[in-house]
Amino acid sequence: MRILARLFRVLLKTLRGLAEFLQKVVGWALLSISYFAGIGITAIVARMCGKNFLGQKSAKNIKPIGKIYPRRNCLRRNIIDNFDMNNVVQRFYNASPFPDYELDRFETTEDLELAAKTFSKILDRSIPQEASIIDVGTGTGQLSAFLSLRRENVLGVDFSDSSLNKARSLKEKLALKSLTLKKVDVLNEEQVENIGEKFDCLLCLGVLHHTDDPYEGFRNVTKLVKPGGYVAIGLYNKCGRTLLKIRRLLAKTIFRNNERAKEYFIRLQLGDEQDAETIRGWWNDQYEHPQETAHTVGEVLDWFEKNDIEYWGANPSLLFFDKSDPTISGAWNSADKRYPGPLARFCKQLKWMWTTHRDGGYWVMFGRKKNE
Ligand SMILES: C[S@@+](CC[C@H](N)C(=O)[O-])C[C@H]1O[C@@H](n2cnc3c(N)ncnc32)[C@H](O)[C@@H]1O
């Protein structure tokens, strides 16, 4: 009897401890939910009242484009007649070309080479010199210009006049004969077909996730690749972009008047970048964009499959224990070509939440068009 009573007491104590613990967990969970819900509701109310989230002041170098374009959502779509997100994105890039830079930075082609990022150099080394290249969504053309230094035929296409004008100024200034620039909307099948040529290499970096229909854009542009041709698609990753989304929410709500916080956020991505135009362009692209989507690796593998593109690799790598160095092995290296299984994809993307947060969860998938 005494043993039973003792057991009962122990059980009661354990249950009480468990109840206290659960109370704490639930309390914290409710507190966090109400905190974020509070931020969300304030944001929605402010937006509905037409308030500018960025407040009136802005940091010396961080200049928002000044107007918040309507975001894509059903409510807005119903309210605004003839809502055309493609047009909104086009206006955005006309107001804020990307990647923006001061033209004075480039006096000679050597300046272009010196300014080339590591990833641009990897592409330059990986794409054969005799290959023709199309850079879809070339923006202000810095990458196309750099790749054209060693090649005969590089075409940069974009639908933003301001971006193309800047790219044209760069081309003229540096007398880049093998670079051609053309206005094309990737969602317009006819305009894409009118390019009238197929290429050995397609680059479409950081473009499709800003379109109204990323898969449609992908389908259109991959028709421009020759059999056996190289394909590189850069997109925001669903997991990888999480921390940037949180920073963006904070920048638009509790830190909306805090220029030091915004400066800190953009410096996470740009380090000690000094070019004011570059900083302004990046701020707008990452924190002010009217349209963006994020994608999973599985989704893009599916796009590849449906459009006869063979998977070759990714940056960052999708393989466990991958010690290869892309600056040495290049982007389309058959030795590194291993299809990532579901477990590797899951673990890697989870890791990208932290490892790619400074790049806003950006990753690039490489493939080659199958031979017919
Ligand atoms: C973030 S920028 C990327 C620029 C460049 N590819 C890079 O990696 O730095 C996106 C570019 O895609 C272009 N773009 C977006 N939607 C487009 C569309 N439907 N047709 C053509 N270009 C588009 C924009 O004008 C912009 O220049």
The ligand as a Tripos MOL2 file, in Angstrom:
@<TRIPOS>MOLECULE
LIG
   27    29     1     0     0
SMALL
NO_CHARGES

@<TRIPOS>ATOM
      1 C1         18.0460   40.8510  -60.7560 C.3       1 LIG1
      2 S1         18.3140   41.3940  -62.3870 S.3       1 LIG1
      3 C2         19.5660   40.2530  -62.8800 C.3       1 LIG1
      4 C3         20.5570   40.8690  -63.8370 C.3       1 LIG1
      5 C4         21.7240   39.9590  -64.2200 C.3       1 LIG1
      6 N1         21.2780   38.7700  -64.9100 N.3       1 LIG1
      7 C5         22.5300   39.5850  -63.0110 C.2       1 LIG1
      8 O1         22.6280   38.3990  -62.6530 O.co2     1 LIG1
      9 O2         23.1080   40.4680  -62.3940 O.co2     1 LIG1
     10 C6         16.9070   40.7900  -63.2610 C.3       1 LIG1
     11 C7         16.8650   41.2720  -64.6960 C.3       1 LIG1
     12 O3         15.8510   40.5220  -65.3530 O.3       1 LIG1
     13 C8         15.1480   41.3720  -66.2070 C.3       1 LIG1
     14 N2         13.8070   40.8210  -66.4220 N.ar      1 LIG1
     15 C9         12.8510   40.5760  -65.5170 C.ar      1 LIG1
     16 N3         11.7440   40.1030  -66.0980 N.ar      1 LIG1
     17 C10        12.0220   40.0410  -67.4270 C.ar      1 LIG1
     18 C11        11.2790   39.6500  -68.5720 C.ar      1 LIG1
     19 N4         10.0050   39.2280  -68.4680 N.pl3     1 LIG1
     20 N5         11.8650   39.7280  -69.7820 N.ar      1 LIG1
     21 C12        13.1410   40.1580  -69.8970 C.ar      1 LIG1
     22 N6         13.8990   40.5570  -68.8580 N.ar      1 LIG1
     23 C13        13.3490   40.5010  -67.6340 C.ar      1 LIG1
     24 C14        15.1230   42.7120  -65.4870 C.3       1 LIG1
     25 O4         14.9040   43.7970  -66.3540 O.3       1 LIG1
     26 C15        16.4890   42.7310  -64.8440 C.3       1 LIG1
     27 O5         17.4250   43.3920  -65.6340 O.3       1 LIG1
@<TRIPOS>BOND
     1     1     2 1
     2     2     3 1
     3     2    10 1
     4     3     4 1
     5     4     5 1
     6     5     6 1
     7     5     7 1
     8     7     8 2
     9     7     9 1
    10    10    11 1
    11    11    12 1
    12    11    26 1
    13    12    13 1
    14    13    14 1
    15    13    24 1
    16    14    15 ar
    17    14    23 ar
    18    15    16 ar
    19    16    17 ar
    20    17    18 ar
    21    17    23 ar
    22    18    19 1
    23    18    20 ar
    24    20    21 ar
    25    21    22 ar
    26    22    23 ar
    27    24    25 1
    28    24    26 1
    29    26    27 1
@<TRIPOS>SUBSTRUCTURE
     1 LIG1         1 GROUP 0 **** ****
